[in-house]
Structures are given as structure tokens and as C-alpha cells.
């Protein structure tokens, strides 16, 4: 398992603390793997989810650190979304 994926899951769990996110989402990070977020928190996994967000490592790290807004990443083509756009919007609000 990649250290980057483990760190990403930890960072996402911190952001999810106290948040109202009742769906499932998967972050696919190019050449590394995936992190799934659901009612149980974030974990390194490739399980199915309501929405899948795909990006390269740098984009994903910039989103987690707050340097890049998820909506801006999507609009600029750095982040692709497959699945329920409403869930993606809800997740973007949690990450902002």
C-alpha cells in the first residue's frame, strides 16, 4: 500500500470529522490506487462508490491541502468525475 494513499485516507478522515457526508465516493489517484469515502470514513480501497473522482497525485494532494478547490480542478480538467454529480458537489463542500 502506498504511503501517499494512507496519508490521503488519514487527511480525508480529519476533514470528514463532524461533516454530514452520507454517500460514497472514490478518489482514483493515477498510478497509485484509490481511497473510498463513505459513512465509515476514508480508507484505502477500490470498492464501488456513488461517484468516482480521478486525478493525478499532484492534483489530489493540492485538493487535500486546500491549495486547489475541487470545483476549479474539475473545471480546468485536472479532475474528472464519473457518477452522481450531486454526491461530488456534497464532497467538494466537505473538502473546501
C-alpha positions as CSV (number, residue, x, y, z in Angstrom):
1,X,0.0,0.0,0.0
2,X,1.3,3.4,-0.9
3,X,2.2,5.9,1.8
4,X,0.5,8.6,-0.2
5,X,-2.8,6.6,-0.2
6,X,-2.5,6.0,3.6
7,X,-1.8,9.7,4.2
8,X,-4.6,10.7,2.0
9,X,-7.1,8.5,3.9
10,X,-5.9,10.0,7.2
11,X,-6.3,13.5,5.8
12,X,-9.7,12.8,4.5
13,X,-10.8,11.3,7.8
14,X,-9.7,14.6,9.5
15,X,-11.8,16.6,7.0
16,X,-14.8,14.3,7.4
17,X,-14.9,14.7,11.2
18,X,-18.2,16.2,12.1
19,X,-19.2,16.5,8.4
20,X,-22.5,15.3,7.1
21,X,-21.4,13.0,4.2
22,X,-23.8,10.1,3.9
23,X,-22.9,8.9,0.4
24,X,-19.9,7.1,-1.0
25,X,-17.1,8.5,-3.2
26,X,-13.9,7.1,-4.6
27,X,-10.7,9.0,-5.4
28,X,-8.7,7.3,-8.0
29,X,-5.2,8.5,-8.0
30,X,-3.3,7.8,-11.2
31,X,-0.7,5.0,-10.9
32,X,-1.3,4.7,-7.1
33,X,-4.7,3.2,-6.4
34,X,-7.9,4.5,-4.7
35,X,-9.3,5.8,-1.5
36,X,-13.0,5.3,-0.7
37,X,-15.0,7.6,1.5
38,X,-18.4,6.5,3.0
39,X,-20.3,6.6,6.3
40,X,-17.4,4.6,7.9
41,X,-14.8,7.2,6.9
42,X,-12.0,7.1,4.4
43,X,-9.9,4.0,3.7
44,X,-7.6,2.7,1.0
45,X,-9.9,0.6,-1.1
46,X,-11.1,0.1,-4.7
47,X,-14.8,-0.6,-3.7
48,X,-17.6,0.7,-5.8
49,X,-18.9,4.1,-4.9
50,X,-21.7,6.6,-5.9
51,X,-19.1,8.8,-7.6
52,X,-15.5,8.3,-8.7
53,X,-13.2,11.3,-8.9
54,X,-9.9,10.7,-10.8
55,X,-6.8,12.9,-10.8
56,X,-3.0,12.7,-10.7
57,X,-1.1,12.6,-7.5
58,X,-0.2,16.3,-7.5
59,X,-3.8,17.4,-8.1
60,X,-5.1,15.2,-5.4
61,X,-2.5,16.5,-2.9
62,X,-3.3,20.1,-3.8
63,X,-7.1,19.4,-3.2
64,X,-6.4,17.8,0.2
65,X,-4.1,20.6,1.3
66,X,-6.6,23.3,0.3
67,X,-4.3,24.8,-2.4
68,X,-6.8,23.7,-5.1
69,X,-10.5,24.0,-5.0
70,X,-12.1,20.7,-6.2
71,X,-14.6,22.6,-8.4
72,X,-11.7,24.6,-10.0
73,X,-9.8,21.3,-10.6
74,X,-12.9,19.9,-12.3
75,X,-13.5,23.0,-14.4
76,X,-9.8,23.0,-15.5
77,X,-9.9,19.3,-16.5
78,X,-7.4,18.3,-13.8
79,X,-10.2,16.3,-12.0
80,X,-12.7,14.0,-13.8
81,X,-15.9,12.8,-12.3
82,X,-17.9,9.7,-13.1
83,X,-21.2,9.1,-11.4
84,X,-23.5,11.1,-9.2
85,X,-22.7,14.8,-9.6
86,X,-24.7,15.7,-6.5
87,X,-22.5,13.5,-4.4
88,X,-19.4,15.1,-5.9
89,X,-20.8,18.5,-5.0
90,X,-21.5,17.4,-1.5
91,X,-18.0,16.0,-1.2
92,X,-16.5,19.3,-2.6
93,X,-18.3,21.2,0.2
94,X,-16.7,18.9,2.8
95,X,-13.2,19.3,1.3
96,X,-13.4,23.1,1.0
